[in-house]
Amino acid sequence: MAQAAITPTARPTHPALPRALVVLTVVSGFLDAVSYLGLGHVFTANMTGNVVIIGFAAVGTPGFSVVGSLVSLAAFLAGSVCAGRVELFFHGRAQQNWIRTVLTAEAVLLAAATVAAFASAPTDLLIALLALAMGLRNGTVRKLAVPDLTTTVLTLTLTGLASDSSLAGGTNPRMGRRVVSVVAMLAGAAAGAALVNHQGLGWPTLIATVLVAGVAIGYRDRQ
């Protein structure tokens, strides 16, 4: 009930939506492993990290790239603009169609990134494809405004776990959802890192693509 006040474009949440967002959170862990470990310490889903990295690189800190982070930021912002345009197109129409369209577009972009990874394409191309997909998703998830399921950022989720806990005098609202979100990101990052370390960039990106495509195909929020 409270979520409608978060953003004027928020819509009623069907139980299928939080489940889909948990899977997408796992995917974010995979993609952060791919980008940070395999693409020169660049984030494609977490733009706060990129802003910090640009600061590191700007003063000559070894191992960090201004160019890679700027490519990621630009592509992410472009994806977020696309998310806004797609939301406007579907405004007043069935939410299911909007969500499935965005997920399908994300899966297509990740499929292109998978091909680029297996083909050893230039790093900046892979960064741009992943960040474009994540910008599209983040822009959409922000408009959906499901509490504690941003799919890419856990800072506020962890803050809520602590500040709303019984230790802090709170009532532990949405504790289960918050814990699941953290575990999903952790599991995705660990699995993605293991694959990057032992198999390269292609396989974790492929798995992320399959997961998003599966959610796009299976998503239903109406009879």
N, C-alpha and C positions, 0 to 999 in steps of 0.2 A: 504493500500500500504506500509506503513512504517513498518508494523509488520514483514515483511520478513527479515528485518535486525536484528531483536532481537536475533534470534538463527538460525543457519544454517539448522535446521530441520523444521523450520516453514513452514506451508503450507497455501494455500489460504483459507480464512474463508468464509464458507457458512453461510447464515443467520440463519440456524438451530442451528449452534454451539453456538453462544452467548446465545440463548434462553435456550439451554441445560445447559450451564454453570451457568446461573442464578438459575435454579432449584438446581443444585449441591451446589451452595452457601447457599441456604436455608438448605440443608441437613447438611452442615458443622456446621451451627448454632445449629441444633438438636444434632449433635454428640459432639460438644464442651460442650453443656449443660449436656449430659449424662456423659462424661468423667470427666469434672471438678467438677460438683456437686455430681455425684454419684460414682465416682471411686477414690476418695481420692485426689482431686485437681491435676489431671493429664490431660494434653491435648493430644488428639490423632490426631488432624489435624494441630495444631499450634506448631511447634517445637521450635520457639523462646521462647514461654512460658515455655516449658519444660526445656530448658537450664537455664532460670532464676530460675525456681522452684528447680532445682538441686542445684543451688547456695544457695538458701534459706535453703534447707534441709541439705546441707553439714555443715552448722554452727548451726544446731540443732533447727531451727525455727519450732515450733509446727504446725502440720496439713499438712506437706508436706512430700512426700515420694521420696527418691532417687531411690529406687528399681522400683517403678511404672513408674517414668519418664524415667529411663534407659530402661525398657521393651518397653515403647512406642517409644523411639528413635530408638532402635534396629529393632523393627518391621517396623517402618516407613521407615528406610533406606533399609530394605529388600524389601519392597514394591516398593520403588523407583528404586532399581536395576531391579526388575521384569518389571517395566514400560519401562526401557531402552531396555531390551531384547525384549519385545513385539513390541516396535517401530521399532527396527531393523528388526524383522520378517516381519512386514507389510510395510517396506520401499519400495516405488515404486508400492504399491498396493492401492486399493481403501481406502481413508481415512474413509469412512463410516464404513467399516468392522473393521478397527482398533479401532475406537471409540466405536462401539457397543460391541466389544470383551472386552475392558477395563471396560465398564460400567456393562457388564454382570458379569465379575469377581468381581467387587466391590459389586454388588448386592448379589452375592453368599456369599462373606465374611460377609456382613452385616446381611444376613439371619442366618449365623452361629452365629454371635454375638447376634442376637435376641433370638435364642434358648438358648444360654448360659445365657443371661440376665433373661429370664423367669425361667430357671432352677437353678438360683442362683449359677452359676458356679464361680470358683475362680476369683477374681478381675483381676489378672494378665492375665488370659486367655482372658477375655473380652477386656482388654486394648490392648493386642497383636493383636486380630482380627480387632479391629477398626483401630488401627494404621497401620496395614498392608494394609487395604483397602485405607486409606488416603494416604499412601506412593505411592501406585499404581496410585491413581488418580493425586496426585500432580506431580509425575514424568511425567505423560502423559500431563497434562495441561501445564506444563512448556514447553514441546516440541511443543505443539499446538501454544503457544505464542500469545494468543488473548489478546490485551492490556486491562488492568483494569478488567480482569475477571480471577483472579487466583483461585477463589472459596474458599480459606481458609484464605488469609491474606489481610487486608485492609489498612495497613500502607501507601503503595505507592499510593493506590487509593485516600485516604484522602489527602495525600500530593499533588497529582495532582489536586484535586478539589480546594485546596487553592492556590497553587503556579501558576496554570494556569488560575486562575479566573480573571475577569475584575478588581477586587480590586488590584490584583498584576500586572496589565497591560497585562494580557493574553487574550485569545479569548475563554475560556471555552470549549476546545475541549473534545468531548466524555462526556460531563457533564451528559447527561441523563443516559448513561451506568454506569457511576461512582456512581450516586445517587441510581440507581436500585440495584447495587451490595451491597452498604451499607445497604439499606432497606431490601434486601433479607437476609443478614446475621443477622440483628437485628430481623427480624420476626422469623427466624428459631431458634435463641437463646431464644427468649421470649417464643415461643410455646414449645420448648424443655424443658425449665426450668419449665414451668407450669406443664407439664406432669411428669417430674422427681419428682417435689415436691409433686404431688398429686397421681400419679399412679405408680411410680417406674421407673426402667430402661427399662423394656421390651417394653412398648408401644411407646415411642419416637424412640427407635431403630427400631421397626417394621415399623413405619411410614417412617423413613429414607430409609429403605429397599424397601418399596413399591414405593417411589418417584424415587429412582435410577433405579429400575426395569422398571418402567413406561417409563423413559427416554430411557433406553436401547432398549425397545421394539418399541417405537415410533420414534426413531431417524432416520431421513432421510436427507441426504445432496445431493442427486442426484435423477433424475427422474427414 
